[in-house]
Amino acid sequence: MTSEPTAVIHDIGYRHYEGARLGRGSAALALAVNSLRGVFGLGRTARAKIMPFLLATIMLLPAVVSIAVMALLKQDGLPYPAYAVTMQAVLAIFLAAQSPYLVAPDLRFRVLPLYFSRPVTVVDYIGAKLAALAVAMFLLIAVPLTLLFAGELLVDRPGPPHTSQYLAAMGGAVVYAVLLAAIGIALASLTPRRGLGVASVIAFYLFTSAVSAVFFGVLLSIGRETAAKWAMLINPFFLVDAVQVALFGTDPSNGEGYPPGLWACLIVPVVIAVAVAGILLRYRKAASS
């Protein structure tokens, strides 16, 4: 007596991977590229593209206006080193909007152990996220600067082009990108909720901006000019502007100047190191939970 079959095995086409295994470096690079695409909404819904492209367009407007001024009035436009300081509010909004996107979902849905079950380590993961955000911030600053420089070369205006200022501003853009990315990821990683991450970054920017302005005004009113210049460095945008002044000899964007010497150049790496250390501690704890 034969019994009826009780189960059927279906061949659904699973096959073993027979290609080359590229290792940690390629996995981290793929994570960084995918994160960078996501920052600008590429590969996401149309709604996710609105904010980054709107802010990128706003960042271009001063360059377009400056080119028009050079072409029609034969006058210099917005100084290159002052571009990021002038547009700091837009940069802060972009940082606040995109930093939580990079880290909050993985923390909220507790998928970090899945990442770290592969060759990717905590350091690789953090490095990929920081690199993606730093490149995005750099592009947000460097593209308008390059457009402005190209316009200056094409417009028939008196005098030589400001090549040294452009190069100094591009160097400053690298510092801005790394510093802001480290701060943004550090703040956004404190909470798994994107809304709270956005609020924390915005609050940090508003707090540092307000405190530096208040301290500067109060100290200047009582004749403490040197202390007032130190107070300006509380704002990360003026801190990087001070680095540009110290390293490249550009004019200070605040109109008052900064503390003499290379102190700003020492403060920036300290802030970055503290932020990265905080991120490492946060993710080691999150990975083990």
C-alpha positions in Angstrom: 0.0 0.0 0.0 1.5 3.3 -1.1 0.7 6.6 0.8 -0.1 9.9 -0.9 2.8 12.4 -0.9 2.4 14.9 1.9 4.9 17.5 0.8 6.3 18.9 -2.4 9.7 20.5 -2.8 9.7 23.4 -5.3 12.8 24.5 -7.1 12.6 28.3 -6.9 15.9 29.0 -8.3 18.2 29.6 -5.3 21.9 29.4 -6.3 25.1 29.8 -4.5 27.0 32.9 -5.2 30.0 32.1 -7.4 31.4 35.5 -8.1 34.3 37.3 -6.5 34.0 38.3 -2.8 35.2 41.9 -2.7 35.5 42.3 1.1 35.2 45.1 3.6 36.4 47.9 1.4 33.9 47.3 -1.4 31.1 46.8 1.1 31.8 50.1 2.9 32.1 51.9 -0.5 28.8 50.5 -1.6 27.2 51.7 1.7 28.7 55.1 1.3 27.6 55.5 -2.4 24.1 54.3 -1.5 23.9 56.7 1.4 25.1 59.6 -0.7 22.4 58.8 -3.3 19.8 58.7 -0.6 20.9 62.1 0.8 19.8 63.7 -2.5 16.7 61.5 -2.8 18.1 59.4 -5.6 16.5 56.0 -5.6 13.8 57.2 -3.2 10.3 58.7 -3.7 9.7 62.0 -5.4 8.8 63.5 -2.1 12.3 62.7 -0.7 13.9 64.7 -3.6 12.0 67.9 -2.9 14.0 69.2 0.1 17.6 68.4 -1.0 17.1 69.8 -4.6 15.2 72.8 -3.3 18.0 73.7 -0.9 20.6 73.0 -3.6 18.8 75.4 -5.9 18.7 78.1 -3.2 22.4 77.6 -2.7 22.9 78.5 -6.3 20.9 81.7 -6.3 23.7 84.0 -4.8 26.1 82.8 -7.4 23.7 83.6 -10.2 23.0 87.0 -8.8 26.7 87.7 -8.4 27.3 86.7 -12.0 24.6 89.1 -13.1 26.2 91.9 -11.0 29.6 91.3 -12.5 28.1 91.2 -16.0 25.8 94.3 -15.8 27.5 96.5 -13.2 31.1 95.4 -13.7 31.5 95.0 -10.0 32.6 92.1 -7.8 30.0 89.8 -6.5 29.8 87.9 -3.3 33.3 87.0 -2.0 34.2 83.3 -2.3 35.3 82.8 1.3 32.1 84.4 2.6 29.7 82.2 0.6 29.2 79.5 3.2 28.9 81.9 6.1 26.3 83.9 4.1 24.3 80.7 3.3 24.8 79.1 6.7 21.1 78.9 7.4 20.5 76.9 4.2 23.4 74.6 5.0 22.1 74.0 8.5 18.7 73.1 7.3 20.2 70.6 4.8 22.3 69.1 7.5 19.3 68.8 9.8 17.1 67.3 7.2 19.6 64.7 5.9 21.7 63.6 8.9 18.8 61.7 10.6 18.0 60.0 7.3 21.4 58.4 7.3 21.3 57.0 10.8 17.8 57.0 12.3 16.1 54.2 10.4 18.9 51.7 11.1 18.8 52.6 14.8 15.0 52.6 15.0 14.5 49.2 13.3 17.5 47.6 15.0 19.1 46.4 11.8 22.7 47.2 12.8 23.4 43.6 13.8 22.6 42.6 10.2 25.2 45.0 8.9 27.8 43.8 11.4 27.2 40.2 10.7 28.9 40.8 7.3 32.5 41.9 6.9 31.4 45.5 7.6 32.5 46.7 11.0 31.3 49.6 13.2 34.2 51.7 12.0 33.3 50.9 8.3 29.7 51.8 8.9 30.4 55.1 10.6 33.1 56.0 8.0 30.7 55.3 5.2 27.9 57.5 6.7 30.3 60.3 7.5 31.9 60.2 4.0 28.5 60.3 2.4 27.3 63.3 4.3 30.7 65.1 4.0 30.6 64.7 0.2 27.0 65.9 0.1 27.9 69.0 2.1 31.0 69.6 0.0 29.0 69.5 -3.2 26.4 71.8 -1.7 29.2 74.5 -1.2 31.6 73.7 -4.0 29.1 73.7 -6.9 27.9 77.3 -6.4 31.5 78.4 -5.8 32.6 76.8 -9.1 29.6 78.2 -10.9 30.6 81.7 -9.6 34.2 81.3 -10.6 33.2 80.1 -14.1 30.9 83.1 -14.4 33.8 85.4 -13.4 36.0 83.9 -16.0 33.4 84.3 -18.7 32.2 87.8 -17.8 34.3 90.7 -19.2 35.1 92.5 -15.9 38.1 94.6 -15.1 41.0 93.1 -13.2 42.3 89.5 -13.0 40.0 86.7 -11.7 40.1 85.9 -7.9 41.6 82.5 -8.3 43.3 82.5 -5.0 40.1 83.3 -3.2 38.3 80.6 -5.1 40.9 78.0 -4.1 40.8 79.2 -0.5 37.1 78.9 -0.4 37.3 75.4 -1.9 39.7 74.4 0.8 37.4 75.9 3.4 34.5 73.9 1.8 36.4 70.7 2.7 36.7 71.8 6.3 33.1 72.8 6.4 32.0 69.5 5.0 34.0 67.3 7.4 33.1 69.4 10.5 29.4 69.7 9.7 29.1 66.0 8.8 30.7 64.9 12.1 28.5 67.2 14.1 25.3 66.3 12.2 25.9 62.5 12.5 26.8 62.8 16.2 23.6 64.7 17.0 21.3 62.7 14.8 22.6 59.3 16.2 21.4 60.2 19.7 17.9 59.3 18.8 16.3 56.7 16.6 13.5 59.1 15.6 14.1 61.3 12.6 11.9 64.2 13.8 13.9 64.4 17.0 17.2 64.2 15.0 16.1 67.1 12.9 15.2 69.1 15.9 18.5 68.4 17.7 20.6 69.6 14.7 18.5 72.7 14.2 18.6 73.4 18.0 22.4 73.1 18.0 22.7 75.6 15.1 20.3 78.1 16.6 21.9 77.8 20.1 25.5 78.2 18.9 24.5 81.1 16.6 22.6 82.9 19.3 25.2 82.3 22.0 28.1 83.5 19.8 26.1 86.6 18.8 25.1 87.5 22.3 28.5 87.0 23.8 30.1 88.9 21.0 27.8 91.9 21.5 28.1 91.9 25.3 31.9 91.5 25.4 32.4 94.1 22.6 30.2 96.6 24.5 32.4 96.4 27.6 35.6 96.8 25.6 36.7 93.1 25.6 37.4 92.9 21.9 39.7 89.9 22.1 37.2 87.9 24.1 34.5 89.0 21.7 36.4 87.5 18.8 36.8 84.3 20.7 33.1 84.2 21.3 32.5 84.2 17.5 34.2 80.8 17.3 31.2 79.2 19.1 29.4 79.3 15.8 30.9 76.4 13.7 30.5 78.5 10.5 32.6 81.3 11.9 35.1 78.7 13.3 35.8 77.4 9.8 35.9 81.0 8.5 38.6 81.7 11.0 40.5 78.6 9.7 40.3 80.2 6.2 41.6 83.5 7.5 44.5 81.8 9.3 45.5 79.4 6.6 44.8 81.3 3.4 44.8 84.9 4.5 41.3 85.7 3.4 39.2 88.5 4.8 37.1 87.6 7.8 33.4 87.3 6.9 32.2 88.7 10.3 33.8 92.1 9.6 35.6 92.1 13.0 38.2 89.4 12.7 39.1 86.4 14.8 41.7 85.6 17.5 45.3 85.7 16.1 47.3 82.6 15.4 46.2 79.1 14.5 43.9 78.5 17.4 40.9 77.9 15.1 43.0 75.3 13.2 43.5 73.4 16.4 39.9 73.7 17.6 38.4 72.2 14.5 40.2 68.8 14.7 39.4 68.6 18.4 35.7 69.1 17.7 35.7 66.6 14.9 37.6 64.0 17.1 35.1 64.5 20.0 32.1 64.1 17.6 33.5 60.9 16.0 34.4 59.5 19.4 30.8 60.1 20.5 29.5 58.4 17.4 31.7 55.4 18.0 30.5 55.0 21.6 26.9 55.4 20.4 27.1 52.7 17.8 29.1 50.2 19.9 26.4 50.4 22.4 23.6 50.2 19.8 25.3 47.2 18.1 25.6 45.3 21.4 22.0 45.8 22.4 
